[in-house]
Amino acid sequence: MKMEIRLAALEMEQRIDGVDDLIVSGYAVIFDSPTVVFEYDGIQYSEVIKRGALDKADMSDVVFKYNHSSNVMVMARTRNKTLSLLVDEKGLKISANLAKTSGGKDLYELIRRGDVDKMSFAMQVTKDSYDVKTRTRAVEKIKRLGDVSAVDMPAYDDTSISVRDYFTAKQEMEKRAELEIMRKRLIIATYF
């Protein structure tokens, strides 16, 4: 299947944990928010990611990049837990501890200054529909998420990324850890 890339506006948050961590967070996907993906002969064509599109999506090995570029090193990754993804009522919330490379530090600074404040994502779609009247494609099911990226020019302007403060990030990490423990307990209770 072909991986589709969607550039979107993103609220990004940036913070430094302790002395060294380069933490950013934001929304890479916003549900039910149509956006114009292209215009031809004055006719606009839109796309919307439907609520529930990420249910059952494979997000086990998603990378955080800058502008989806393969020419830039990976900045964070779900597989090693430097990138976390959380689907909530608004969309797909991300939190990334950027690599402490020169590229990671540069990207962090651009996010901190507000030069880069939007996000994007790459996806494999398994179910969609098209409304001829409104010229809108509705993405209903995503098979796999390939990457989330901080971007210069988003397709979805509602996205965001920014720097987070230390205490907010710690609180979110603790909540995620508690939820994971509860999830594991529920699984154990279900099978035993």
ZADO-1210 file (C-alpha; in nm, 4 decimals, padded with zeros to 6 digits):
<atoms>
<atom x="00.0000" y="00.0000" z="00.0000" code="MET" pos="1"/>
<atom x="00.1070" y="00.3522" z="-00.0737" code="LYS" pos="2"/>
<atom x="00.1909" y="00.5774" z="00.2231" code="MET" pos="3"/>
<atom x="00.0042" y="00.9101" z="00.1992" code="GLU" pos="4"/>
<atom x="00.1547" y="01.2195" z="00.3534" code="ILE" pos="5"/>
<atom x="-00.0635" y="01.4942" z="00.4974" code="ARG" pos="6"/>
<atom x="00.0805" y="01.8259" z="00.6036" code="LEU" pos="7"/>
<atom x="-00.1185" y="01.9985" z="00.8752" code="ALA" pos="8"/>
<atom x="-00.0967" y="02.2956" z="01.1032" code="ALA" pos="9"/>
<atom x="00.0120" y="02.1941" z="01.4489" code="LEU" pos="10"/>
<atom x="00.0167" y="02.3250" z="01.7989" code="GLU" pos="11"/>
<atom x="00.3606" y="02.2333" z="01.9210" code="MET" pos="12"/>
<atom x="00.4862" y="02.2763" z="02.2686" code="GLU" pos="13"/>
<atom x="00.8527" y="02.2658" z="02.3655" code="GLN" pos="14"/>
<atom x="01.0262" y="02.2199" z="02.6985" code="ARG" pos="15"/>
<atom x="01.3563" y="02.1209" z="02.8495" code="ILE" pos="16"/>
<atom x="01.3373" y="01.8465" z="03.1153" code="ASP" pos="17"/>
<atom x="01.6106" y="01.8874" z="03.3673" code="GLY" pos="18"/>
<atom x="01.8988" y="02.0170" z="03.1654" code="VAL" pos="19"/>
<atom x="01.9057" y="01.7997" z="02.8584" code="ASP" pos="20"/>
<atom x="01.5632" y="01.6757" z="02.7440" code="ASP" pos="21"/>
<atom x="01.4154" y="01.8388" z="02.4350" code="LEU" pos="22"/>
<atom x="01.0427" y="01.7717" z="02.4772" code="ILE" pos="23"/>
<atom x="00.7835" y="01.8883" z="02.2248" code="VAL" pos="24"/>
<atom x="00.4152" y="01.8054" z="02.2085" code="SER" pos="25"/>
<atom x="00.1143" y="01.8826" z="01.9977" code="GLY" pos="26"/>
<atom x="-00.1541" y="01.7414" z="01.7721" code="TYR" pos="27"/>
<atom x="-00.0538" y="01.5772" z="01.4439" code="ALA" pos="28"/>
<atom x="-00.4127" y="01.4799" z="01.3536" code="VAL" pos="29"/>
<atom x="-00.7315" y="01.6720" z="01.4299" code="ILE" pos="30"/>
<atom x="-01.0550" y="01.4753" z="01.3807" code="PHE" pos="31"/>
<atom x="-01.3512" y="01.6028" z="01.1787" code="ASP" pos="32"/>
<atom x="-01.1723" y="01.9165" z="01.0634" code="SER" pos="33"/>
<atom x="-01.1912" y="01.9429" z="00.6821" code="PRO" pos="34"/>
<atom x="-00.9033" y="02.1025" z="00.5001" code="THR" pos="35"/>
<atom x="-00.8471" y="02.1966" z="00.1375" code="VAL" pos="36"/>
<atom x="-00.5767" y="01.9634" z="00.0051" code="VAL" pos="37"/>
<atom x="-00.5611" y="02.1123" z="-00.3428" code="PHE" pos="38"/>
<atom x="-00.7327" y="02.3467" z="-00.5836" code="GLU" pos="39"/>
<atom x="-00.7729" y="02.3001" z="-00.9579" code="TYR" pos="40"/>
<atom x="-00.9319" y="02.5566" z="-01.1918" code="ASP" pos="41"/>
<atom x="-01.0719" y="02.7436" z="-00.8917" code="GLY" pos="42"/>
<atom x="-01.2364" y="02.4287" z="-00.7525" code="ILE" pos="43"/>
<atom x="-01.1301" y="02.3237" z="-00.4038" code="GLN" pos="44"/>
<atom x="-01.0946" y="01.9594" z="-00.3012" code="TYR" pos="45"/>
<atom x="-01.0970" y="01.8784" z="00.0687" code="SER" pos="46"/>
<atom x="-01.0127" y="01.5946" z="00.3020" code="GLU" pos="47"/>
<atom x="-01.1209" y="01.5148" z="00.6566" code="VAL" pos="48"/>
<atom x="-00.9929" y="01.2551" z="00.9028" code="ILE" pos="49"/>
<atom x="-01.2986" y="01.1043" z="01.0711" code="LYS" pos="50"/>
<atom x="-01.3190" y="01.0337" z="01.4415" code="ARG" pos="51"/>
<atom x="-01.2378" y="00.6646" z="01.4832" code="GLY" pos="52"/>
<atom x="-01.0063" y="00.6548" z="01.1799" code="ALA" pos="53"/>
<atom x="-00.7120" y="00.5672" z="01.4052" code="LEU" pos="54"/>
<atom x="-00.8972" y="00.2923" z="01.5947" code="ASP" pos="55"/>
<atom x="-00.6972" y="-00.0269" z="01.5348" code="LYS" pos="56"/>
<atom x="-00.4317" y="00.1593" z="01.3322" code="ALA" pos="57"/>
<atom x="-00.0803" y="00.0194" z="01.3612" code="ASP" pos="58"/>
<atom x="00.1171" y="00.2837" z="01.5504" code="MET" pos="59"/>
<atom x="00.3793" y="00.0476" z="01.6904" code="SER" pos="60"/>
<atom x="00.6755" y="00.1951" z="01.5032" code="ASP" pos="61"/>
<atom x="00.6084" y="00.5579" z="01.4179" code="VAL" pos="62"/>
<atom x="00.8951" y="00.8026" z="01.3752" code="VAL" pos="63"/>
<atom x="00.9053" y="01.1770" z="01.4411" code="PHE" pos="64"/>
<atom x="01.0642" y="01.3725" z="01.1560" code="LYS" pos="65"/>
<atom x="01.1008" y="01.7227" z="01.0231" code="TYR" pos="66"/>
<atom x="00.9042" y="01.7868" z="00.7006" code="ASN" pos="67"/>
<atom x="00.8735" y="01.4070" z="00.6416" code="HIS" pos="68"/>
<atom x="01.2304" y="01.4214" z="00.5154" code="SER" pos="69"/>
<atom x="01.4321" y="01.1061" z="00.4727" code="SER" pos="70"/>
<atom x="01.7343" y="01.3355" z="00.4446" code="ASN" pos="71"/>
<atom x="01.7013" y="01.4339" z="00.8110" code="VAL" pos="72"/>
<atom x="01.7697" y="01.1886" z="01.0914" code="MET" pos="73"/>
<atom x="01.4810" y="01.0471" z="01.2907" code="VAL" pos="74"/>
<atom x="01.4216" y="01.2731" z="01.5918" code="MET" pos="75"/>
<atom x="01.2159" y="01.0305" z="01.8079" code="ALA" pos="76"/>
<atom x="01.0362" y="00.6954" z="01.7747" code="ARG" pos="77"/>
<atom x="00.7538" y="00.5025" z="01.9393" code="THR" pos="78"/>
<atom x="00.9504" y="00.1768" z="01.9366" code="ARG" pos="79"/>
<atom x="01.2069" y="00.3106" z="02.1832" code="ASN" pos="80"/>
<atom x="00.9505" y="00.5204" z="02.3712" code="LYS" pos="81"/>
<atom x="01.1016" y="00.8586" z="02.2843" code="THR" pos="82"/>
<atom x="00.7746" y="00.9344" z="02.1004" code="LEU" pos="83"/>
<atom x="00.4353" y="00.8746" z="02.2545" code="SER" pos="84"/>
<atom x="00.1029" y="00.8884" z="02.0723" code="LEU" pos="85"/>
<atom x="-00.2355" y="00.9278" z="02.2363" code="LEU" pos="86"/>
<atom x="-00.5681" y="00.9257" z="02.0533" code="VAL" pos="87"/>
<atom x="-00.8151" y="01.1466" z="02.2399" code="ASP" pos="88"/>
<atom x="-01.1436" y="01.3213" z="02.1592" code="GLU" pos="89"/>
<atom x="-00.9611" y="01.5953" z="01.9643" code="LYS" pos="90"/>
<atom x="-00.7255" y="01.3836" z="01.7549" code="GLY" pos="91"/>
<atom x="-00.3769" y="01.2346" z="01.7764" code="LEU" pos="92"/>
<atom x="-00.1700" y="01.3973" z="02.0491" code="LYS" pos="93"/>
<atom x="00.2055" y="01.3484" z="02.0339" code="ILE" pos="94"/>
<atom x="00.4853" y="01.3977" z="02.2815" code="SER" pos="95"/>
<atom x="00.8449" y="01.3595" z="02.1663" code="ALA" pos="96"/>
<atom x="01.1784" y="01.3716" z="02.3442" code="ASN" pos="97"/>
<atom x="01.3889" y="01.4883" z="02.0506" code="LEU" pos="98"/>
<atom x="01.7306" y="01.3380" z="01.9946" code="ALA" pos="99"/>
<atom x="02.0074" y="01.5516" z="02.1420" code="LYS" pos="100"/>
<atom x="02.1771" y="01.5743" z="01.8037" code="THR" pos="101"/>
<atom x="02.2508" y="01.9027" z="01.6309" code="SER" pos="102"/>
<atom x="01.9365" y="01.8448" z="01.4201" code="GLY" pos="103"/>
<atom x="01.7229" y="01.7760" z="01.7283" code="GLY" pos="104"/>
<atom x="01.8526" y="02.0873" z="01.9030" code="LYS" pos="105"/>
<atom x="01.7987" y="02.2971" z="01.5901" code="ASP" pos="106"/>
<atom x="01.4412" y="02.1736" z="01.5472" code="LEU" pos="107"/>
<atom x="01.3697" y="02.2290" z="01.9163" code="TYR" pos="108"/>
<atom x="01.4902" y="02.5904" z="01.8876" code="GLU" pos="109"/>
<atom x="01.2765" y="02.6522" z="01.5767" code="LEU" pos="110"/>
<atom x="00.9718" y="02.5168" z="01.7605" code="ILE" pos="111"/>
<atom x="01.0545" y="02.7205" z="02.0710" code="ARG" pos="112"/>
<atom x="01.0761" y="03.0408" z="01.8656" code="ARG" pos="113"/>
<atom x="00.7532" y="02.9604" z="01.6800" code="GLY" pos="114"/>
<atom x="00.9156" y="02.9329" z="01.3367" code="ASP" pos="115"/>
<atom x="00.7869" y="02.5743" z="01.3173" code="VAL" pos="116"/>
<atom x="00.4477" y="02.5382" z="01.4834" code="ASP" pos="117"/>
<atom x="00.2501" y="02.2887" z="01.2771" code="LYS" pos="118"/>
<atom x="00.2470" y="01.9134" z="01.2238" code="MET" pos="119"/>
<atom x="00.1797" y="01.6533" z="00.9596" code="SER" pos="120"/>
<atom x="00.1448" y="01.2776" z="00.9342" code="PHE" pos="121"/>
<atom x="00.1957" y="00.9943" z="00.6867" code="ALA" pos="122"/>
<atom x="-00.0711" y="00.7247" z="00.6664" code="MET" pos="123"/>
<atom x="-00.1883" y="00.4143" z="00.4840" code="GLN" pos="124"/>
<atom x="-00.5633" y="00.4369" z="00.4320" code="VAL" pos="125"/>
<atom x="-00.7823" y="00.1242" z="00.4229" code="THR" pos="126"/>
<atom x="-01.1249" y="00.2882" z="00.4048" code="LYS" pos="127"/>
<atom x="-01.2371" y="00.6222" z="00.2719" code="ASP" pos="128"/>
<atom x="-01.5331" y="00.7797" z="00.0966" code="SER" pos="129"/>
<atom x="-01.5830" y="01.0728" z="-00.1358" code="TYR" pos="130"/>
<atom x="-01.8662" y="01.3265" z="-00.1351" code="ASP" pos="131"/>
<atom x="-01.9035" y="01.4493" z="-00.4939" code="VAL" pos="132"/>
<atom x="-02.1207" y="01.7423" z="-00.3877" code="LYS" pos="133"/>
<atom x="-01.8699" y="01.8904" z="-00.1422" code="THR" pos="134"/>
<atom x="-01.5627" y="01.7416" z="-00.3170" code="ARG" pos="135"/>
<atom x="-01.4476" y="01.6024" z="00.0163" code="THR" pos="136"/>
<atom x="-01.2609" y="01.2806" z="00.0820" code="ARG" pos="137"/>
<atom x="-01.3369" y="01.1345" z="00.4255" code="ALA" pos="138"/>
<atom x="-01.0640" y="00.9103" z="00.5657" code="VAL" pos="139"/>
<atom x="-01.2539" y="00.6561" z="00.7747" code="GLU" pos="140"/>
<atom x="-00.9900" y="00.3932" z="00.8591" code="LYS" pos="141"/>
<atom x="-00.6127" y="00.4207" z="00.8703" code="ILE" pos="142"/>
<atom x="-00.4186" y="00.0953" z="00.8536" code="LYS" pos="143"/>
<atom x="-00.0810" y="00.2288" z="00.9617" code="ARG" pos="144"/>
<atom x="00.0720" y="00.5558" z="01.0689" code="LEU" pos="145"/>
<atom x="00.4174" y="00.5960" z="00.9155" code="GLY" pos="146"/>
<atom x="00.5423" y="00.9171" z="01.0706" code="ASP" pos="147"/>
<atom x="00.4446" y="01.2367" z="01.2438" code="VAL" pos="148"/>
<atom x="00.6396" y="01.5442" z="01.1446" code="SER" pos="149"/>
<atom x="00.6943" y="01.8989" z="01.2542" code="ALA" pos="150"/>
<atom x="00.6444" y="02.0969" z="00.9320" code="VAL" pos="151"/>
<atom x="00.6848" y="02.4389" z="00.7764" code="ASP" pos="152"/>
<atom x="00.3719" y="02.4267" z="00.5594" code="MET" pos="153"/>
<atom x="00.0879" y="02.2040" z="00.6820" code="PRO" pos="154"/>
<atom x="-00.2060" y="02.0629" z="00.4881" code="ALA" pos="155"/>
<atom x="-00.4178" y="02.0647" z="00.8046" code="TYR" pos="156"/>
<atom x="-00.3853" y="02.4089" z="00.9602" code="ASP" pos="157"/>
<atom x="-00.5524" y="02.3019" z="01.2870" code="ASP" pos="158"/>
<atom x="-00.2522" y="02.0968" z="01.3990" code="THR" pos="159"/>
<atom x="00.0046" y="02.2382" z="01.6381" code="SER" pos="160"/>
<atom x="00.3329" y="02.1769" z="01.8163" code="ILE" pos="161"/>
<atom x="00.5089" y="02.3617" z="02.0963" code="SER" pos="162"/>
<atom x="00.7538" y="02.3303" z="02.3805" code="VAL" pos="163"/>
<atom x="00.6186" y="02.1975" z="02.7106" code="ARG" pos="164"/>
<atom x="00.7094" y="02.2946" z="03.0585" code="ASP" pos="165"/>
<atom x="00.8808" y="02.0375" z="03.2783" code="TYR" pos="166"/>
<atom x="00.5967" y="01.9808" z="03.5248" code="PHE" pos="167"/>
<atom x="00.3234" y="01.9367" z="03.2643" code="THR" pos="168"/>
<atom x="00.5344" y="01.6806" z="03.0820" code="ALA" pos="169"/>
<atom x="00.6135" y="01.4899" z="03.4027" code="LYS" pos="170"/>
<atom x="00.2457" y="01.4842" z="03.4974" code="GLN" pos="171"/>
<atom x="00.1482" y="01.3479" z="03.1551" code="GLU" pos="172"/>
<atom x="00.4197" y="01.0818" z="03.1732" code="MET" pos="173"/>
<atom x="00.2954" y="00.9728" z="03.5169" code="GLU" pos="174"/>
<atom x="-00.0653" y="00.9536" z="03.3934" code="LYS" pos="175"/>
<atom x="00.0420" y="00.7441" z="03.0924" code="ARG" pos="176"/>
<atom x="00.2376" y="00.5094" z="03.3198" code="ALA" pos="177"/>
<atom x="-00.0648" y="00.4707" z="03.5488" code="GLU" pos="178"/>
<atom x="-00.2924" y="00.4003" z="03.2511" code="LEU" pos="179"/>
<atom x="-00.0496" y="00.1394" z="03.1199" code="GLU" pos="180"/>
<atom x="-00.0428" y="-00.0358" z="03.4593" code="ILE" pos="181"/>
<atom x="-00.4240" y="-00.0312" z="03.4716" code="MET" pos="182"/>
<atom x="-00.4408" y="-00.1685" z="03.1155" code="ARG" pos="183"/>
<atom x="-00.2048" y="-00.4551" z="03.2022" code="LYS" pos="184"/>
<atom x="-00.4030" y="-00.5345" z="03.5177" code="ARG" pos="185"/>
<atom x="-00.7226" y="-00.5424" z="03.3147" code="LEU" pos="186"/>
<atom x="-00.5676" y="-00.7804" z="03.0626" code="ILE" pos="187"/>
<atom x="-00.4440" y="-01.0080" z="03.3403" code="ILE" pos="188"/>
<atom x="-00.7838" y="-00.9975" z="03.5131" code="ALA" pos="189"/>
<atom x="-00.9563" y="-01.0803" z="03.1841" code="THR" pos="190"/>
<atom x="-00.7491" y="-01.3902" z="03.1186" code="TYR" pos="191"/>
<atom x="-00.7016" y="-01.5229" z="03.4729" code="PHE" pos="192"/>
</atoms>
